[in-house]
């Protein structure tokens, strides 16, 4: 009866568009009408996809020109990397606060707030360009990083009320549609500059104005359309007795492995990807080919994410993480033995993106499997924090490793991290199931 009373708050008068329902009703609730969870979930995923496209447009247009902006305002090409660095740190710093906000007030409030902060970051960058202030520019990039944290939290929002049989699929769909915005974003640089010229704004600031508008639009989508709030609704529902993910292992060790697999896989990807342009340019490769290589790598990261989501639902989370590590091994083999061949490096970067996709999608779904109730948003925030910090460490350490042992040596060093995940996955698959 307690569950029945909780569900009454989301009965037909509150959300008539999601009634009547064929959804299950827990024992003891008798006459209480439960919300149509499949319909609400489909609506939630559509809203998240729309907002992800808008958010991706904002981030894609910014990151493609952020390094140029940093070099121009600072007067030093050596500081061009601060755009990506501050954005990553901003994403890491905001992961836990956004998760706590979601825990208290729901996903709608957290995602709306994060998108508006990212919009303010875009406007801060415009102001920094007008004032030629590098410190203000760094602040703007850090605030823009909150948009990255919003994108990451959105994938978890897709799992709040999803059944375990479709959790990986729904998460991966939200991840996949980030690609649309990321591809469209850089193509808006030209129109952005036209807007800037028309308004008399400083050079290079047009894309940031578009980014601000896109993030405000994403915030509006979250605020208006993300109803009912999936996280708040999930806290009123009992556990579905059918919720038994394939190959799922419960326990604190499993949770540590799930978070670790996401974080370490991200470090592997960032460490190799971030040094690839430097390596190729040093070998006389044109910037056009470098751009093509990175574009194909990004396509590998997102294009097949729904496939990996489907696999994680069918063959299990840990099994799909191992598929990701196998793809990493293929990638690093191409990179290590083909370092002098731009073609082989490009093939290696494609497999690197695929390995990241399989590992991140399935690892994130495993986190969602293992944590329920009020702790879910908090643990998911820690996952995003770990992921961003691991990426920042991988990016920083890769330069040192490249200088010491070269590009091939960097690939072998990244391979050690892959073996760490494989060892953890093997332990999880043979461990006795425990309760979280």
PyMOL commands that set and color helices and strands:
alter all, ss='L'
color gray80, all
select helices_A, chain A and resi 2-8+16-18+37-74+77-79+82-105+107-131+134-157+164-186+189-199+206-225+230-234+252-282+287-302+305-314+317-337+342-370+375-430
alter helices_A, ss='H'
color red, helices_A
deselect
rebuild
show_as cartoon
